[in-house]
């Protein structure tokens, strides 16, 4: 997806309900492209997920202005549907 100029972004809640959808534009600076081309992505499994999370937190704490300038930017440019949704749980078994 990061090699495309435009993508569709869909955001869901913890119940897998789609709340937001956007057409988005992606800007990948040259340094980010180089990093992606040389990246070695590992499979994140349950046993290593905590270590990966801690490493990501550490990396974000130590970032500099240059890192932010080289970051991939995603801009939401068009809503795919209205943002003022209301979810009503009308399952009768919840209200007996």
Secondary structure, 3 states (H helix, E strand, C coil): CCCCCEEEEEEECCCCCEEEEEEEEEECCHHHHHHHHHCCCCCCCHHHHHHHHHHHHHHHHHCCHHHHHCCCEEEEEEECCCCCCCCCCCCHHHCC
